Amino acid sequence: MDSDIERDTIGACITACNECRRVCLGHVRHCLDIGGEHAEADHIAMLLTSAQVCSAAVELMTIDSEWHPIFCDLCAQVCEDCADECAAMGEMEDCVAACRQCVQSCRQMVAESTADVPA
């Protein structure tokens, strides 16, 4: 890691990804209990995919893998889709907020991590 700013940004991103993972996993049961479109296989798969990609992103950031910016960009894309889907369904405001925070943190981390890379 090149600087204190990047370490702070990665630390914030790890925190946001961990929270998003926790909330998405917690909503699996919530959605199954609600039923209907909340319990459909595609929606449950989206929650589980979001949780898994967050977990993998955290692992790569934690070991300072050279691949973490690429994976965090993917994490932002998946979590953005999850947030949009959850917002459209309703009754999932905390999931939407956690996913959107993860998206913002991942994008900021990617921007800072790739800013120092020569073209």
TIKE-742919 format. One record per atom (N, C-alpha, C): residue number from 1; x, y, z; residue in one letter. Coordinates in nm, 2 decimals. Last residue first. Example, Ala and Ser with C-alpha at 12.3 -4.5 7.8 and 13.67 -1.06 7.14 Angstrom:
2
<2 <1.28 -0.22 0.71> "s">,
<2 <1.37 -0.11 0.71> "s">,
<2 <1.29 0.00 0.79> "s">,
<1 <1.32 -0.57 0.78> "a">,
<1 <1.23 -0.45 0.78> "a">,
<1 <1.32 -0.33 0.78> "a">,
end
This chain:
119
<119 <0.02 0.49 -1.72> "a">,
<119 <-0.06 0.45 -1.84> "a">,
<119 <0.03 0.38 -1.94> "a">,
<118 <0.09 0.39 -1.38> "p">,
<118 <0.12 0.46 -1.51> "p">,
<118 <0.05 0.40 -1.63> "p">,
<117 <-0.12 0.42 -1.11> "v">,
<117 <-0.07 0.33 -1.21> "v">,
<117 <-0.04 0.40 -1.33> "v">,
<116 <-0.24 0.59 -0.93> "d">,
<116 <-0.10 0.59 -0.93> "d">,
<116 <-0.04 0.50 -1.03> "d">,
<115 <-0.51 0.54 -0.96> "a">,
<115 <-0.46 0.67 -0.99> "a">,
<115 <-0.31 0.68 -1.00> "a">,
<114 <-0.60 0.30 -0.86> "t">,
<114 <-0.55 0.30 -1.00> "t">,
<114 <-0.50 0.44 -1.04> "t">,
<113 <-0.67 0.35 -0.60> "s">,
<113 <-0.57 0.25 -0.63> "s">,
<113 <-0.51 0.25 -0.77> "s">,
<112 <-0.86 0.54 -0.63> "e">,
<112 <-0.74 0.58 -0.56> "e">,
<112 <-0.63 0.48 -0.59> "e">,
<111 <-1.06 0.39 -0.76> "a">,
<111 <-1.01 0.52 -0.82> "a">,
<111 <-0.88 0.56 -0.76> "a">,
<110 <-1.11 0.19 -0.57> "v">,
<110 <-1.06 0.16 -0.70> "v">,
<110 <-1.00 0.28 -0.77> "v">,
<109 <-1.21 0.34 -0.36> "m">,
<109 <-1.09 0.26 -0.34> "m">,
<109 <-1.03 0.23 -0.47> "m">,
<108 <-1.45 0.44 -0.47> "q">,
<108 <-1.34 0.53 -0.42> "q">,
<108 <-1.21 0.46 -0.41> "q">,
<107 <-1.58 0.20 -0.52> "r">,
<107 <-1.54 0.28 -0.63> "r">,
<107 <-1.44 0.38 -0.59> "r">,
<106 <-1.61 0.10 -0.26> "c">,
<106 <-1.54 0.02 -0.36> "c">,
<106 <-1.49 0.11 -0.47> "c">,
<105 <-1.78 0.30 -0.15> "s">,
<105 <-1.64 0.27 -0.09> "s">,
<105 <-1.56 0.20 -0.19> "s">,
<104 <-2.01 0.28 -0.31> "q">,
<104 <-1.93 0.41 -0.30> "q">,
<104 <-1.79 0.38 -0.25> "q">,
<103 <-2.09 0.01 -0.26> "v">,
<103 <-2.06 0.06 -0.40> "v">,
<103 <-1.97 0.19 -0.39> "v">,
<102 <-2.13 0.03 0.01> "c">,
<102 <-2.03 -0.06 -0.04> "c">,
<102 <-1.99 -0.02 -0.18> "c">,
<101 <-2.35 0.20 0.01> "q">,
<101 <-2.23 0.24 0.08> "q">,
<101 <-2.11 0.15 0.03> "q">,
<100 <-2.54 0.03 -0.12> "r">,
<100 <-2.49 0.16 -0.18> "r">,
<100 <-2.37 0.22 -0.12> "r">,
<99 <-2.56 -0.18 0.06> "c">,
<99 <-2.51 -0.20 -0.07> "c">,
<99 <-2.46 -0.07 -0.14> "c">,
<98 <-2.68 -0.04 0.28> "a">,
<98 <-2.55 -0.11 0.29> "a">,
<98 <-2.48 -0.14 0.16> "a">,
<97 <-2.92 0.05 0.16> "a">,
<97 <-2.82 0.15 0.22> "a">,
<97 <-2.68 0.08 0.23> "a">,
<96 <-3.05 -0.19 0.10> "v">,
<96 <-3.02 -0.09 -0.01> "v">,
<96 <-2.91 0.01 0.04> "v">,
<95 <-3.07 -0.29 0.35> "c">,
<95 <-3.00 -0.36 0.25> "c">,
<95 <-2.95 -0.27 0.14> "c">,
<94 <-3.25 -0.11 0.47> "d">,
<94 <-3.11 -0.13 0.52> "d">,
<94 <-3.02 -0.20 0.43> "d">,
<93 <-3.48 -0.14 0.31> "e">,
<93 <-3.41 -0.02 0.31> "e">,
<93 <-3.26 -0.03 0.36> "e">,
<92 <-3.67 -0.33 0.23> "m">,
<92 <-3.53 -0.37 0.24> "m">,
<92 <-3.44 -0.25 0.24> "m">,
<91 <-3.93 -0.28 0.15> "e">,
<91 <-3.91 -0.34 0.28> "e">,
<91 <-3.76 -0.39 0.30> "e">,
<90 <-3.89 -0.31 -0.21> "g">,
<90 <-3.94 -0.24 -0.09> "g">,
<90 <-3.91 -0.33 0.03> "g">,
<89 <-3.81 -0.37 -0.47> "m">,
<89 <-3.90 -0.46 -0.40> "m">,
<89 <-3.96 -0.39 -0.28> "m">,
<88 <-3.64 -0.17 -0.55> "a">,
<88 <-3.76 -0.19 -0.63> "a">,
<88 <-3.86 -0.28 -0.55> "a">,
<87 <-3.43 -0.21 -0.37> "a">,
<87 <-3.51 -0.08 -0.37> "a">,
<87 <-3.64 -0.10 -0.44> "a">,
<86 <-3.33 -0.45 -0.46> "c">,
<86 <-3.39 -0.44 -0.33> "c">,
<86 <-3.47 -0.32 -0.31> "c">,
<85 <-3.23 -0.37 -0.71> "e">,
<85 <-3.33 -0.48 -0.70> "e">,
<85 <-3.40 -0.47 -0.57> "e">,
<84 <-3.03 -0.19 -0.64> "d">,
<84 <-3.14 -0.15 -0.73> "d">,
<84 <-3.26 -0.25 -0.72> "d">,
<83 <-2.86 -0.34 -0.48> "a">,
<83 <-2.93 -0.23 -0.42> "a">,
<83 <-3.05 -0.19 -0.51> "a">,
<82 <-2.77 -0.53 -0.68> "c">,
<82 <-2.84 -0.57 -0.56> "c">,
<82 <-2.92 -0.46 -0.50> "c">,
<81 <-2.63 -0.35 -0.85> "d">,
<81 <-2.75 -0.43 -0.90> "d">,
<81 <-2.84 -0.48 -0.78> "d">,
<80 <-2.44 -0.27 -0.67> "e">,
<80 <-2.53 -0.17 -0.73> "e">,
<80 <-2.65 -0.24 -0.78> "e">,
<79 <-2.31 -0.51 -0.62> "c">,
<79 <-2.38 -0.45 -0.51> "c">,
<79 <-2.47 -0.34 -0.56> "c">,
<78 <-2.19 -0.56 -0.88> "v">,
<78 <-2.29 -0.65 -0.82> "v">,
<78 <-2.37 -0.59 -0.71> "v">,
<77 <-2.02 -0.33 -0.90> "q">,
<77 <-2.12 -0.36 -1.00> "q">,
<77 <-2.23 -0.45 -0.94> "q">,
<76 <-1.85 -0.36 -0.67> "a">,
<76 <-1.94 -0.24 -0.69> "a">,
<76 <-2.05 -0.26 -0.79> "a">,
<75 <-1.73 -0.60 -0.74> "c">,
<75 <-1.81 -0.59 -0.62> "c">,
<75 <-1.90 -0.47 -0.63> "c">,
<74 <-1.58 -0.52 -0.96> "l">,
<74 <-1.68 -0.61 -0.98> "l">,
<74 <-1.78 -0.61 -0.86> "l">,
<73 <-1.40 -0.35 -0.82> "d">,
<73 <-1.48 -0.29 -0.93> "d">,
<73 <-1.60 -0.39 -0.96> "d">,
<72 <-1.28 -0.54 -0.67> "c">,
<72 <-1.36 -0.44 -0.60> "c">,
<72 <-1.45 -0.37 -0.70> "c">,
<71 <-1.13 -0.67 -0.86> "f">,
<71 <-1.23 -0.75 -0.79> "f">,
<71 <-1.33 -0.65 -0.72> "f">,
<70 <-0.95 -0.47 -0.93> "i">,
<70 <-1.03 -0.53 -1.03> "i">,
<70 <-1.15 -0.60 -0.96> "i">,
<69 <-0.82 -0.42 -0.68> "p">,
<69 <-0.89 -0.32 -0.75> "p">,
<69 <-0.99 -0.37 -0.85> "p">,
<68 <-0.70 -0.68 -0.61> "h">,
<68 <-0.81 -0.63 -0.54> "h">,
<68 <-0.88 -0.51 -0.61> "h">,
<67 <-0.48 -0.79 -0.73> "w">,
<67 <-0.61 -0.81 -0.80> "w">,
<67 <-0.72 -0.74 -0.73> "w">,
<66 <-0.27 -0.78 -0.57> "e">,
<66 <-0.27 -0.68 -0.68> "e">,
<66 <-0.40 -0.69 -0.76> "e">,
<65 <-0.36 -0.80 -0.23> "s">,
<65 <-0.35 -0.86 -0.36> "s">,
<65 <-0.35 -0.76 -0.47> "s">,
<64 <-0.36 -0.76 0.05> "d">,
<64 <-0.31 -0.66 -0.04> "d">,
<64 <-0.27 -0.72 -0.18> "d">,
<63 <-0.51 -0.91 0.21> "i">,
<63 <-0.38 -0.96 0.17> "i">,
<63 <-0.30 -0.87 0.08> "i">,
<62 <-0.74 -0.76 0.22> "t">,
<62 <-0.67 -0.79 0.34> "t">,
<62 <-0.53 -0.84 0.31> "t">,
<61 <-0.84 -0.76 -0.04> "m">,
<61 <-0.78 -0.63 0.01> "m">,
<61 <-0.70 -0.66 0.14> "m">,
<60 <-0.92 -1.02 -0.06> "l">,
<60 <-0.81 -0.97 -0.15> "l">,
<60 <-0.75 -0.84 -0.10> "l">,
<59 <-1.12 -1.03 0.14> "e">,
<59 <-1.00 -1.12 0.15> "e">,
<59 <-0.89 -1.07 0.06> "e">,
<58 <-1.30 -0.85 0.04> "v">,
<58 <-1.24 -0.82 0.17> "v">,
<58 <-1.11 -0.91 0.18> "v">,
<57 <-1.38 -0.98 -0.20> "a">,
<57 <-1.32 -0.85 -0.21> "a">,
<57 <-1.24 -0.82 -0.08> "a">,
<56 <-1.51 -1.20 -0.08> "a">,
<56 <-1.39 -1.22 -0.16> "a">,
<56 <-1.31 -1.09 -0.18> "a">,
<55 <-1.73 -1.07 0.04> "s">,
<55 <-1.64 -1.15 0.12> "s">,
<55 <-1.51 -1.17 0.04> "s">,
<54 <-1.86 -0.96 -0.18> "c">,
<54 <-1.81 -0.88 -0.07> "c">,
<54 <-1.70 -0.95 0.01> "c">,
<53 <-1.94 -1.19 -0.31> "v">,
<53 <-1.84 -1.10 -0.38> "v">,
<53 <-1.78 -1.00 -0.28> "v">,
<52 <-2.12 -1.29 -0.12> "q">,
<52 <-2.00 -1.37 -0.16> "q">,
<52 <-1.90 -1.28 -0.22> "q">,
<51 <-2.33 -1.10 -0.12> "a">,
<51 <-2.25 -1.14 0.01> "a">,
<51 <-2.12 -1.20 -0.03> "a">,
<50 <-2.41 -1.11 -0.38> "s">,
<50 <-2.36 -0.99 -0.33> "s">,
<50 <-2.27 -1.02 -0.20> "s">,
<49 <-2.51 -1.37 -0.39> "t">,
<49 <-2.40 -1.33 -0.48> "t">,
<49 <-2.33 -1.21 -0.42> "t">,
<48 <-2.72 -1.36 -0.21> "l">,
<48 <-2.60 -1.45 -0.18> "l">,
<48 <-2.48 -1.41 -0.27> "l">,
<47 <-2.89 -1.18 -0.34> "l">,
<47 <-2.84 -1.15 -0.21> "l">,
<47 <-2.71 -1.23 -0.17> "l">,
<46 <-2.93 -1.32 -0.58> "m">,
<46 <-2.87 -1.19 -0.58> "m">,
<46 <-2.81 -1.16 -0.45> "m">,
<45 <-3.06 -1.55 -0.48> "a">,
<45 <-2.93 -1.57 -0.55> "a">,
<45 <-2.86 -1.43 -0.55> "a">,
<44 <-3.30 -1.43 -0.41> "i">,
<44 <-3.22 -1.49 -0.30> "i">,
<44 <-3.07 -1.51 -0.36> "i">,
<43 <-3.39 -1.36 -0.66> "h">,
<43 <-3.36 -1.26 -0.56> "h">,
<43 <-3.27 -1.31 -0.45> "h">,
<42 <-3.42 -1.60 -0.79> "d">,
<42 <-3.33 -1.50 -0.85> "d">,
<42 <-3.29 -1.40 -0.75> "d">,
<41 <-3.62 -1.73 -0.63> "a">,
<41 <-3.48 -1.79 -0.64> "a">,
<41 <-3.38 -1.68 -0.69> "a">,
<40 <-3.83 -1.53 -0.42> "e">,
<40 <-3.80 -1.59 -0.55> "e">,
<40 <-3.65 -1.63 -0.56> "e">,
<39 <-3.90 -1.39 -0.20> "a">,
<39 <-3.85 -1.53 -0.18> "a">,
<39 <-3.82 -1.60 -0.31> "a">,
<38 <-4.00 -1.15 -0.29> "h">,
<38 <-3.88 -1.15 -0.21> "h">,
<38 <-3.82 -1.28 -0.20> "h">,
<37 <-4.24 -1.22 -0.42> "e">,
<37 <-4.12 -1.19 -0.50> "e">,
<37 <-3.99 -1.19 -0.42> "e">,
<36 <-4.34 -1.43 -0.15> "g">,
<36 <-4.37 -1.36 -0.27> "g">,
<36 <-4.24 -1.34 -0.35> "g">,
<35 <-4.19 -1.38 0.18> "g">,
<35 <-4.24 -1.46 0.07> "g">,
<35 <-4.26 -1.38 -0.06> "g">,
<34 <-4.09 -1.31 0.43> "i">,
<34 <-4.19 -1.23 0.36> "i">,
<34 <-4.26 -1.30 0.25> "i">,
<33 <-3.91 -1.52 0.48> "d">,
<33 <-4.02 -1.50 0.57> "d">,
<33 <-4.13 -1.41 0.50> "d">,
<32 <-3.72 -1.47 0.27> "l">,
<32 <-3.79 -1.60 0.28> "l">,
<32 <-3.92 -1.59 0.37> "l">,
<31 <-3.63 -1.22 0.36> "c">,
<31 <-3.70 -1.24 0.23> "c">,
<31 <-3.78 -1.37 0.22> "c">,
<30 <-3.50 -1.29 0.60> "h">,
<30 <-3.61 -1.19 0.60> "h">,
<30 <-3.69 -1.21 0.47> "h">,
<29 <-3.30 -1.47 0.51> "r">,
<29 <-3.41 -1.52 0.60> "r">,
<29 <-3.53 -1.42 0.60> "r">,
<28 <-3.16 -1.28 0.36> "v">,
<28 <-3.20 -1.40 0.30> "v">,
<28 <-3.32 -1.46 0.38> "v">,
<27 <-3.07 -1.07 0.52> "h">,
<27 <-3.19 -1.05 0.44> "h">,
<27 <-3.24 -1.18 0.37> "h">,
<26 <-2.82 -1.15 0.61> "g">,
<26 <-2.94 -1.14 0.71> "g">,
<26 <-3.07 -1.13 0.64> "g">,
<25 <-2.67 -1.12 0.38> "l">,
<25 <-2.69 -1.26 0.44> "l">,
<25 <-2.81 -1.26 0.53> "l">,
<24 <-2.67 -0.84 0.37> "c">,
<24 <-2.73 -0.92 0.26> "c">,
<24 <-2.76 -1.07 0.31> "c">,
<23 <-2.54 -0.77 0.61> "v">,
<23 <-2.68 -0.73 0.58> "v">,
<23 <-2.75 -0.82 0.47> "v">,
<22 <-2.29 -0.88 0.57> "r">,
<22 <-2.37 -0.91 0.69> "r">,
<22 <-2.51 -0.89 0.66> "r">,
<21 <-2.20 -0.75 0.33> "r">,
<21 <-2.21 -0.90 0.34> "r">,
<21 <-2.30 -0.94 0.45> "r">,
<20 <-2.20 -0.49 0.42> "c">,
<20 <-2.29 -0.53 0.31> "c">,
<20 <-2.31 -0.68 0.31> "c">,
<19 <-2.00 -0.50 0.61> "e">,
<19 <-2.13 -0.47 0.65> "e">,
<19 <-2.23 -0.51 0.55> "e">,
<18 <-1.78 -0.57 0.45> "n">,
<18 <-1.82 -0.66 0.56> "n">,
<18 <-1.96 -0.63 0.60> "n">,
<17 <-1.77 -0.34 0.29> "c">,
<17 <-1.79 -0.47 0.23> "c">,
<17 <-1.84 -0.57 0.34> "c">,
<16 <-1.71 -0.14 0.48> "a">,
<16 <-1.83 -0.13 0.40> "a">,
<16 <-1.87 -0.27 0.34> "a">,
<15 <-1.45 -0.23 0.57> "t">,
<15 <-1.56 -0.22 0.66> "t">,
<15 <-1.70 -0.22 0.59> "t">,
<14 <-1.31 -0.22 0.33> "i">,
<14 <-1.32 -0.35 0.40> "i">,
<14 <-1.44 -0.34 0.50> "i">,
<13 <-1.32 0.06 0.29> "c">,
<13 <-1.38 -0.03 0.19> "c">,
<13 <-1.40 -0.17 0.26> "c">,
<12 <-1.17 0.16 0.50> "a">,
<12 <-1.32 0.19 0.49> "a">,
<12 <-1.39 0.10 0.40> "a">,
<11 <-0.93 0.04 0.43> "g">,
<11 <-0.99 0.01 0.56> "g">,
<11 <-1.14 0.04 0.56> "g">,
<10 <-0.88 0.18 0.19> "i">,
<10 <-0.90 0.03 0.19> "i">,
<10 <-0.96 -0.01 0.32> "i">,
<9 <-0.85 0.44 0.29> "t">,
<9 <-0.96 0.41 0.19> "t">,
<9 <-0.99 0.26 0.19> "t">,
<8 <-0.63 0.41 0.45> "d">,
<8 <-0.76 0.45 0.51> "d">,
<8 <-0.87 0.42 0.42> "d">,
<7 <-0.44 0.34 0.26> "r">,
<7 <-0.47 0.25 0.37> "r">,
<7 <-0.60 0.28 0.43> "r">,
<6 <-0.45 0.57 0.10> "e">,
<6 <-0.49 0.45 0.04> "e">,
<6 <-0.52 0.35 0.15> "e">,
<5 <-0.34 0.75 0.30> "i">,
<5 <-0.48 0.77 0.24> "i">,
<5 <-0.53 0.64 0.18> "i">,
<4 <-0.09 0.65 0.34> "d">,
<4 <-0.19 0.65 0.45> "d">,
<4 <-0.33 0.67 0.40> "d">,
<3 <0.02 0.46 0.05> "s">,
<3 <0.01 0.58 0.14> "s">,
<3 <-0.09 0.56 0.25> "s">,
<2 <0.05 0.22 -0.08> "d">,
<2 <0.14 0.33 -0.11> "d">,
<2 <0.13 0.44 -0.01> "d">,
<1 <0.08 -0.12 0.00> "m">,
<1 <0.00 0.00 0.00> "m">,
<1 <0.09 0.12 0.00> "m">,
end
